[in-house]
Amino acid sequence: MSFAPGLCDMPDLSDLIDAGQLMAGIVLHTFTGPRGATEREASYRKNLARLVDKAVREYQEAREACEQLVFSRGVRDAVIFCDHMENCINAVHRAIRLLDRIKQANNIGRNLNRTLKRKIAAGSRFIENIRDTFEHIDERIQRDQIPAGELIMIGLAGATNDRIRVAGEELRLDDLAQTIRTLRELGRVLVKI
């Protein structure tokens, strides 16, 4: 694994961990009923909030593992980092796909901020590429599609560990963090609708 020792350049998202306020809003909607939303739309909201909260938690766990990894350079810390990052990216990917369904829902999709939706769309391709790579790594191994020397699990990359890399695919950590922040903002908007 090639990375800069002693440096973890992952943006901090700890300000998004607010004792479950987003989920609390969704729980309130569960008991009081969403205003003007169908049961399907309410389910979309609940699932989006859950996935975004999961993405934030997993990202922060990956960040903590990153901080350990750059000092220890240990295999165990590398695996922990990889596992949390995979969970985070999967949650983000699922949230983006769910957002596509929400956009198609008549009552709530039209109320979403277009700027926020565009920010999500801009980062979704890179997230999908790296997610598809680690989810289908076995097929790439079988087909000899992994360049020599490339990692088969998510690892840190870049001169300042500012990105992750697996099998030749990269994702900037700034882009991932911004996508999570934007999803979080959309989640807050949906709670208020």
Backbone as JSON, one array per atom type, in Angstrom:
{
  "sequence": "MSFAPGLCDMPDLSDLIDAGQLMAGIVLHTFTGPRGATEREASYRKNLARLVDKAVREYQEAREACEQLVFSRGVRDAVIFCDHMENCINAVHRAIRLLDRIKQANNIGRNLNRTLKRKIAAGSRFIENIRDTFEHIDERIQRDQIPAGELIMIGLAGATNDRIRVAGEELRLDDLAQTIRTLRELGRVLVKI",
  "N": [[0.85, -1.17, 0.0], [0.62, 2.14, -0.9], [1.12, 5.15, 0.55], [1.14, 8.42, 2.07], [2.96, 8.58, 4.94], [1.76, 9.4, 8.21], [-0.11, 11.33, 7.5], [-3.42, 12.15, 7.1], [-5.68, 13.11, 4.94], [-8.46, 13.43, 4.95], [-11.5, 15.1, 4.75], [-13.17, 16.4, 7.63], [-16.21, 15.3, 8.89], [-17.54, 15.47, 11.24], [-19.19, 17.45, 12.2], [-21.62, 16.87, 11.12], [-22.69, 14.89, 12.55], [-25.14, 14.89, 14.58], [-26.42, 13.94, 16.88], [-28.44, 12.42, 15.76], [-30.43, 14.12, 14.61], [-31.54, 14.36, 12.05], [-32.62, 11.82, 11.64], [-34.39, 11.9, 13.78], [-36.28, 13.75, 12.93], [-37.41, 12.32, 10.83], [-38.49, 10.15, 12.22], [-40.45, 11.5, 13.67], [-42.15, 12.22, 11.55], [-42.96, 9.66, 10.94], [-44.73, 8.98, 12.96], [-46.57, 11.1, 12.99], [-47.35, 11.39, 10.44], [-46.57, 12.19, 7.11], [-46.8, 15.38, 5.58], [-48.95, 15.66, 2.97], [-47.8, 13.54, 1.56], [-47.52, 10.39, -0.06], [-47.69, 6.96, 1.09], [-45.55, 5.59, -0.05], [-43.82, 7.69, -0.74], [-43.26, 8.65, 1.83], [-41.89, 6.46, 2.81], [-39.65, 6.5, 1.15], [-38.44, 8.87, 2.11], [-37.81, 8.17, 4.78], [-36.01, 6.04, 4.37], [-33.99, 7.34, 2.9], [-33.03, 9.19, 4.82], [-32.04, 7.4, 6.74], [-30.0, 6.11, 5.27], [-28.31, 8.26, 4.67], [-27.52, 9.11, 7.22], [-26.18, 6.78, 7.94], [-24.1, 6.8, 6.04], [-22.65, 9.07, 6.88], [-21.82, 8.26, 9.47], [-20.27, 5.96, 8.82], [-18.33, 7.12, 7.19], [-16.99, 8.8, 9.02], [-16.02, 6.84, 10.75], [-14.28, 5.55, 8.99], [-12.52, 7.66, 8.62], [-11.38, 7.89, 11.19], [-10.09, 5.42, 11.24], [-8.34, 5.87, 9.16], [-6.66, 7.83, 10.26], [-5.42, 6.26, 12.2], [-4.2, 4.39, 10.53], [-2.28, 5.79, 8.94], [-0.28, 6.2, 10.74], [0.29, 3.71, 11.91], [0.59, 1.97, 9.77], [-0.37, -0.54, 9.54], [-1.72, -3.75, 8.61], [-4.17, -4.56, 9.7], [-5.39, -2.08, 10.38], [-5.59, -1.04, 7.82], [-7.45, -2.76, 6.66], [-9.69, -2.27, 8.28], [-10.13, 0.44, 7.66], [-10.72, 0.15, 4.9], [-13.07, -1.44, 5.03], [-14.94, 0.27, 6.39], [-14.96, 2.38, 4.58], [-15.97, 1.16, 2.26], [-18.56, 0.53, 3.2], [-19.53, 3.12, 3.62], [-19.45, 4.24, 1.0], [-21.19, 2.48, -0.31], [-23.58, 3.11, 1.06], [-23.88, 5.81, 0.3], [-24.11, 5.51, -2.48], [-26.5, 4.02, -2.63], [-28.23, 5.9, -1.5], [-28.13, 7.93, -3.43], [-29.28, 6.62, -5.62], [-31.82, 6.19, -4.55], [-32.59, 8.82, -4.3], [-32.98, 9.45, -6.97], [-35.37, 8.09, -7.41], [-37.01, 9.52, -5.68], [-36.98, 11.99, -6.92], [-38.64, 11.46, -9.04], [-41.06, 11.14, -7.84], [-44.15, 12.65, -7.55], [-45.16, 14.44, -5.48], [-43.01, 15.13, -3.77], [-40.58, 15.28, -5.17], [-40.51, 17.51, -6.87], [-40.13, 19.59, -5.14], [-37.52, 19.67, -4.35], [-34.38, 21.24, -4.11], [-32.87, 22.46, -6.98], [-30.15, 23.09, -7.35], [-28.88, 21.63, -5.34], [-29.54, 19.07, -6.21], [-28.1, 19.01, -8.61], [-25.47, 19.12, -7.67], [-25.26, 16.62, -6.46], [-25.57, 14.95, -8.69], [-23.25, 15.57, -10.09], [-21.14, 14.35, -8.66], [-21.89, 11.72, -8.6], [-21.2, 9.89, -10.63], [-18.46, 9.25, -10.28], [-18.53, 8.09, -7.79], [-20.17, 5.92, -8.29], [-18.53, 4.53, -10.12], [-16.27, 3.74, -8.55], [-17.54, 2.26, -6.61], [-18.74, 0.19, -8.11], [-16.41, -1.01, -8.96], [-15.16, -2.08, -6.56], [-17.23, -3.72, -5.71], [-17.38, -5.61, -7.7], [-14.92, -6.8, -7.85], [-13.98, -9.39, -7.9], [-14.73, -10.35, -10.42], [-13.12, -8.77, -12.04], [-10.63, -9.68, -11.26], [-10.81, -12.33, -12.16], [-10.93, -11.92, -14.91], [-8.45, -10.87, -15.44], [-8.18, -8.05, -15.3], [-6.99, -6.18, -13.72], [-4.55, -3.84, -13.28], [-1.01, -4.44, -12.92], [0.34, -4.31, -9.69], [-1.7, -2.83, -8.6], [-4.1, -2.12, -6.02], [-6.46, -4.43, -4.61], [-8.35, -3.84, -2.84], [-9.96, -1.09, -1.21], [-7.81, 1.61, -0.81], [-5.65, 4.21, 0.47], [-4.59, 7.01, -1.5], [-2.59, 9.26, -3.51], [-0.48, 12.15, -3.05], [-0.94, 13.36, -0.62], [-2.66, 11.66, 0.65], [-5.25, 12.17, -0.22], [-7.24, 10.95, -1.58], [-9.02, 7.94, -2.51], [-8.3, 4.64, -3.74], [-8.81, 1.88, -5.88], [-8.03, -0.91, -7.74], [-7.22, 0.69, -9.93], [-9.2, 2.64, -10.16], [-10.14, 5.83, -8.95], [-11.2, 8.04, -6.31], [-11.73, 11.23, -5.18], [-11.43, 12.32, -1.88], [-12.44, 14.73, -0.97], [-14.51, 15.15, -2.82], [-16.22, 13.01, -2.2], [-16.87, 13.67, 0.46], [-18.17, 16.13, 0.04], [-20.38, 15.29, -1.44], [-21.7, 13.73, 0.46], [-22.32, 15.74, 2.33], [-24.09, 17.26, 0.79], [-26.13, 15.4, 0.29], [-26.99, 15.15, 2.9], [-28.02, 17.71, 3.35], [-30.15, 17.69, 1.51], [-31.63, 15.68, 2.73], [-32.42, 17.01, 5.06], [-34.06, 18.96, 3.92], [-36.09, 17.33, 2.92], [-37.21, 16.38, 5.29], [-38.51, 18.6, 6.18], [-40.49, 19.03, 4.31]],
  "CA": [[0.0, 0.0, 0.0], [1.42, 3.35, -1.02], [0.47, 6.36, 1.05], [2.02, 9.31, 2.81], [2.87, 8.29, 6.36], [1.51, 10.51, 9.13], [-1.02, 12.34, 6.98], [-4.75, 11.72, 6.7], [-6.27, 14.32, 4.38], [-9.91, 13.25, 4.79], [-12.27, 16.17, 5.41], [-13.88, 15.99, 8.84], [-17.66, 15.48, 8.81], [-18.1, 15.28, 12.58], [-20.26, 18.43, 12.42], [-22.88, 16.31, 10.62], [-23.2, 13.95, 13.53], [-25.86, 15.78, 15.48], [-27.27, 13.12, 17.76], [-29.56, 11.86, 15.03], [-31.51, 15.08, 14.36], [-32.21, 14.04, 10.79], [-33.46, 10.66, 11.89], [-35.47, 12.3, 14.7], [-37.31, 14.37, 12.09], [-38.09, 11.26, 10.08], [-39.3, 9.41, 13.18], [-41.62, 12.33, 13.93], [-43.03, 12.02, 10.4], [-43.49, 8.31, 10.99], [-45.87, 8.93, 13.88], [-47.57, 12.13, 12.72], [-47.75, 11.32, 9.04], [-45.98, 13.24, 6.29], [-47.76, 16.3, 4.97], [-49.18, 15.54, 1.53], [-46.99, 12.5, 0.94], [-48.07, 9.04, -0.07], [-46.93, 6.01, 1.91], [-44.31, 5.32, -0.77], [-42.95, 8.86, -0.58], [-42.81, 8.65, 3.22], [-40.88, 5.4, 2.93], [-38.44, 7.03, 0.52], [-37.84, 9.84, 3.04], [-37.23, 7.45, 5.91], [-34.85, 5.28, 3.93], [-32.93, 8.29, 2.56], [-32.46, 9.7, 6.07], [-31.26, 6.32, 7.34], [-28.8, 5.89, 4.47], [-27.4, 9.41, 4.82], [-26.93, 9.0, 8.56], [-25.22, 5.67, 7.88], [-22.94, 7.27, 5.27], [-21.88, 9.97, 7.74], [-21.17, 7.46, 10.52], [-19.23, 5.12, 8.23], [-17.25, 8.01, 6.74], [-16.23, 9.21, 10.2], [-15.29, 5.65, 11.22], [-13.18, 5.38, 8.04], [-11.56, 8.73, 8.92], [-10.64, 7.48, 12.39], [-9.2, 4.33, 10.83], [-7.3, 6.51, 8.33], [-5.71, 8.45, 11.17], [-4.64, 5.17, 12.77], [-3.46, 3.72, 9.47], [-1.11, 6.52, 8.46], [0.78, 6.08, 11.73], [0.64, 2.32, 12.17], [0.86, 1.28, 8.51], [-0.69, -1.93, 9.81], [-2.7, -4.41, 7.76], [-5.47, -4.52, 10.38], [-5.96, -0.74, 10.21], [-5.92, -0.89, 6.4], [-8.69, -3.51, 6.43], [-10.76, -1.52, 8.95], [-10.38, 1.61, 6.81], [-11.38, -0.33, 3.69], [-14.44, -1.89, 5.35], [-15.79, 1.42, 6.66], [-15.1, 3.17, 3.36], [-16.91, 0.43, 1.41], [-19.9, 0.74, 3.75], [-19.89, 4.52, 3.35], [-19.71, 4.42, -0.44], [-22.43, 1.77, -0.62], [-24.71, 3.9, 1.58], [-24.01, 6.99, -0.56], [-24.62, 5.04, -3.77], [-27.91, 3.68, -2.45], [-28.96, 7.15, -1.28], [-28.23, 8.62, -4.73], [-30.29, 5.89, -6.41], [-33.11, 6.49, -3.94], [-32.89, 10.2, -4.66], [-33.56, 9.41, -8.32], [-36.79, 7.71, -7.26], [-37.7, 10.64, -5.04], [-37.16, 13.05, -7.94], [-39.75, 11.07, -9.89], [-42.3, 11.18, -7.05], [-44.81, 13.93, -7.82], [-45.35, 15.36, -4.36], [-41.81, 15.61, -3.1], [-39.48, 15.49, -6.09], [-40.49, 18.87, -7.44], [-39.78, 20.55, -4.1], [-36.11, 19.6, -4.03], [-33.54, 22.31, -4.65], [-32.17, 22.02, -8.2], [-28.71, 23.22, -7.16], [-28.44, 20.46, -4.57], [-29.65, 17.88, -7.08], [-26.99, 19.05, -9.57], [-24.24, 18.75, -6.95], [-25.29, 15.17, -6.29], [-25.35, 14.35, -10.0], [-21.86, 15.78, -10.5], [-20.26, 13.4, -8.01], [-22.42, 10.35, -8.57], [-20.51, 9.0, -11.58], [-17.22, 8.77, -9.68], [-18.91, 7.21, -6.69], [-20.65, 4.67, -8.9], [-17.39, 3.81, -10.71], [-15.45, 3.06, -7.54], [-18.41, 1.27, -5.96], [-18.84, -0.96, -9.01], [-15.1, -1.67, -8.98], [-14.93, -2.96, -5.41], [-18.3, -4.73, -5.63], [-17.18, -6.64, -8.73], [-13.48, -7.02, -7.96], [-13.73, -10.8, -8.24], [-14.83, -10.48, -11.87], [-11.92, -8.15, -12.62], [-9.52, -10.61, -11.02], [-11.03, -13.47, -13.05], [-10.66, -11.49, -16.3], [-7.13, -10.23, -15.48], [-8.4, -6.64, -15.63], [-6.4, -5.31, -12.7], [-3.15, -3.56, -13.62], [-0.01, -4.93, -11.98], [0.66, -3.42, -8.59], [-2.89, -2.13, -8.1], [-4.79, -2.7, -4.88], [-7.76, -5.06, -4.86], [-9.25, -3.31, -1.83], [-9.83, 0.36, -1.13], [-6.65, 2.11, -0.07], [-5.36, 5.63, 0.32], [-3.75, 7.35, -2.65], [-2.28, 10.67, -3.65], [0.67, 12.61, -2.28], [-1.38, 13.73, 0.73], [-3.75, 10.74, 1.02], [-6.48, 12.95, -0.43], [-8.15, 10.15, -2.41], [-8.96, 6.49, -2.35], [-8.03, 3.97, -5.01], [-8.92, 0.43, -5.94], [-7.94, -1.47, -9.1], [-7.06, 1.74, -10.93], [-10.25, 3.67, -10.02], [-9.89, 6.75, -7.84], [-12.24, 8.97, -5.87], [-11.21, 12.25, -4.27], [-12.15, 12.33, -0.61], [-13.2, 15.99, -0.95], [-15.74, 14.94, -3.59], [-17.08, 12.14, -1.42], [-17.36, 14.45, 1.61], [-19.14, 17.12, -0.45], [-21.59, 14.56, -1.81], [-22.38, 13.38, 1.72], [-22.88, 16.99, 2.87], [-25.23, 17.64, -0.04], [-27.2, 14.45, 0.61], [-27.48, 15.51, 4.23], [-28.86, 18.9, 3.18], [-31.39, 17.23, 0.88], [-32.39, 14.98, 3.76], [-33.04, 18.03, 5.91], [-35.15, 19.56, 3.13], [-37.18, 16.36, 2.87], [-37.86, 16.29, 6.6], [-39.36, 19.79, 6.34], [-41.56, 19.05, 3.32]],
  "C": [[0.89, 1.23, 0.0], [0.62, 4.55, -0.52], [1.48, 7.15, 1.86], [1.9, 9.05, 4.3], [2.61, 9.55, 7.17], [0.53, 11.55, 8.65], [-2.33, 11.7, 6.52], [-5.49, 12.97, 6.24], [-7.76, 14.12, 4.06], [-10.61, 14.42, 5.46], [-13.05, 15.6, 6.6], [-15.36, 16.29, 8.68], [-18.32, 15.34, 10.18], [-19.2, 16.29, 12.89], [-21.62, 17.93, 11.93], [-23.47, 15.29, 11.58], [-23.83, 14.77, 14.65], [-26.87, 15.03, 16.32], [-28.55, 12.67, 17.04], [-30.7, 12.82, 14.75], [-32.25, 14.78, 13.07], [-33.13, 12.85, 10.98], [-34.62, 11.01, 12.82], [-36.61, 12.94, 13.92], [-38.1, 13.33, 11.32], [-38.97, 10.44, 11.02], [-40.57, 10.18, 13.52], [-42.63, 12.18, 12.79], [-43.67, 10.65, 10.41], [-44.75, 8.25, 11.85], [-46.96, 9.95, 13.55], [-48.07, 12.08, 11.29], [-47.16, 12.47, 8.25], [-47.07, 14.1, 5.65], [-47.81, 16.09, 3.46], [-48.37, 14.47, 0.84], [-47.73, 11.17, 0.98], [-47.22, 8.15, 0.85], [-45.58, 5.71, 1.27], [-43.32, 6.47, -0.58], [-42.41, 8.95, 0.85], [-41.73, 7.6, 3.44], [-39.57, 5.84, 2.3], [-37.71, 7.98, 1.47], [-37.13, 9.13, 4.18], [-35.95, 6.73, 5.5], [-33.7, 6.21, 3.55], [-32.25, 8.81, 3.83], [-31.58, 8.64, 6.73], [-29.94, 6.11, 6.59], [-27.81, 7.04, 4.61], [-26.75, 9.38, 6.19], [-25.89, 7.88, 8.6], [-23.95, 6.1, 7.15], [-22.05, 8.17, 6.13], [-21.12, 9.17, 8.8], [-20.02, 6.62, 9.95], [-18.04, 5.94, 7.73], [-16.37, 8.39, 7.92], [-15.44, 8.04, 10.79], [-14.09, 5.38, 10.3], [-12.1, 6.44, 8.31], [-10.73, 8.4, 10.15], [-9.66, 6.36, 12.06], [-8.05, 4.87, 9.97], [-6.22, 7.13, 9.22], [-4.83, 7.4, 11.85], [-3.69, 4.57, 11.73], [-2.19, 4.48, 9.07], [0.03, 6.51, 9.47], [1.23, 4.64, 11.91], [1.15, 1.6, 10.93], [0.56, -0.21, 8.63], [-1.79, -2.46, 8.91], [-4.09, -4.35, 8.39], [-6.14, -3.16, 10.2], [-6.35, -0.49, 8.75], [-7.24, -1.58, 6.08], [-9.88, -2.78, 7.07], [-11.13, -0.29, 8.13], [-11.17, 1.2, 5.57], [-12.83, -0.7, 3.97], [-15.38, -0.71, 5.59], [-16.01, 2.26, 5.4], [-16.05, 2.48, 2.38], [-18.34, 0.64, 1.89], [-20.4, 2.15, 3.47], [-20.28, 4.71, 1.89], [-20.98, 3.68, -0.85], [-23.65, 2.54, -0.14], [-24.94, 5.15, 0.72], [-24.6, 6.59, -1.91], [-26.11, 4.72, -3.69], [-28.75, 4.94, -2.25], [-29.14, 7.91, -2.58], [-29.28, 7.93, -5.6], [-31.69, 6.15, -5.87], [-33.54, 7.91, -4.27], [-33.48, 10.29, -6.07], [-35.03, 9.02, -8.27], [-37.6, 8.84, -6.64], [-37.97, 11.75, -6.04], [-38.34, 12.74, -8.85], [-41.09, 11.11, -9.17], [-42.91, 12.58, -7.16], [-44.8, 14.9, -6.65], [-44.07, 15.9, -3.76], [-40.66, 15.92, -4.04], [-39.38, 16.9, -6.61], [-40.09, 19.93, -6.42], [-38.29, 20.55, -3.74], [-35.34, 20.68, -4.78], [-32.74, 21.78, -5.85], [-30.65, 22.09, -8.05], [-28.17, 22.03, -6.39], [-28.49, 19.21, -5.42], [-28.5, 17.85, -8.08], [-25.67, 18.67, -8.91], [-24.15, 17.24, -6.77], [-24.96, 14.49, -7.62], [-23.89, 14.46, -10.43], [-20.92, 14.74, -9.9], [-20.67, 11.95, -8.13], [-21.69, 9.39, -9.51], [-19.24, 8.41, -10.97], [-17.49, 7.8, -8.54], [-19.37, 5.87, -7.24], [-19.49, 3.86, -9.47], [-16.59, 3.06, -9.66], [-16.27, 2.0, -6.81], [-18.52, 0.01, -6.82], [-17.52, -1.74, -9.05], [-14.93, -2.58, -7.77], [-16.02, -4.01, -5.25], [-18.08, -5.88, -6.61], [-15.69, -6.95, -8.93], [-13.16, -8.46, -8.35], [-13.8, -11.02, -9.74], [-13.61, -9.87, -12.55], [-10.7, -9.04, -12.43], [-9.62, -11.78, -12.0], [-10.65, -13.13, -14.49], [-9.28, -10.85, -16.47], [-7.22, -8.77, -15.88], [-7.82, -5.68, -14.6], [-4.93, -5.1, -13.06], [-2.19, -4.05, -12.53], [0.26, -3.86, -10.92], [-0.52, -2.66, -8.01], [-3.51, -2.88, -6.92], [-6.09, -3.37, -5.3], [-8.75, -4.72, -3.74], [-9.0, -1.81, -1.73], [-8.63, 0.73, -0.27], [-6.49, 3.6, -0.31], [-4.44, 5.85, -0.87], [-3.51, 8.85, -2.67], [-1.15, 11.07, -2.71], [0.3, 12.96, -0.84], [-2.51, 12.83, 1.23], [-5.1, 11.43, 0.87], [-7.49, 12.21, -1.3], [-8.04, 8.69, -2.02], [-8.81, 5.87, -3.72], [-8.25, 2.48, -4.84], [-8.91, 0.01, -7.41], [-7.91, -0.41, -10.19], [-8.12, 2.83, -10.9], [-9.95, 4.53, -8.8], [-11.12, 7.61, -7.56], [-11.59, 9.94, -4.89], [-12.07, 12.29, -3.01], [-12.93, 13.62, -0.43], [-14.54, 15.83, -1.67], [-16.73, 14.06, -2.84], [-17.69, 12.91, -0.25], [-18.41, 15.46, 1.17], [-20.45, 16.45, -0.85], [-22.38, 14.19, -0.56], [-23.03, 14.62, 2.33], [-24.14, 17.39, 2.09], [-26.41, 16.69, 0.2], [-27.81, 14.77, 1.96], [-28.42, 16.72, 4.14], [-30.19, 18.53, 2.51], [-32.26, 16.47, 1.87], [-33.1, 15.94, 4.69], [-34.22, 18.7, 5.2], [-36.35, 18.61, 3.12], [-37.92, 16.23, 4.19], [-38.84, 17.45, 6.76], [-40.54, 19.8, 5.38], [-42.8, 18.43, 3.91]]
}
